[in-house]
């Protein structure tokens, strides 16, 4: 979160976080889902304390899981959130069937900042 806030300030953008509820692994394989380190409420409090100005909580369900990586980038990130800079872990995948990768962001003109998981 510190890296997010520092990067946002240096690039002149609003520090924002997108999180999923429930965690995608809880949705697809509840028996193998990672243990929660904090509740959603606690997570939102941590974001606020760290200086995150906006939080987007996405309800992760079958409809959301079926959104293609292309549509996620074009419609959600660009059109609705006006996102330009993306911070993700190096192993991040997104979109239906995990078809989007960190390279997808670069290929679509996002300023990508990644860091080790």
Secondary structure, 3 states (H helix, E strand, C coil): CHHHHHHHHHHCCCCEEEEEECCHHHHHCHHHCCCCCCCHHHHHHHHHHHCCCEEEEEECCHHHHCCCHHHHHHHHHHHHCCCCEEEEECCCEECHHHCEEHHHHHHCCCEEEEECC
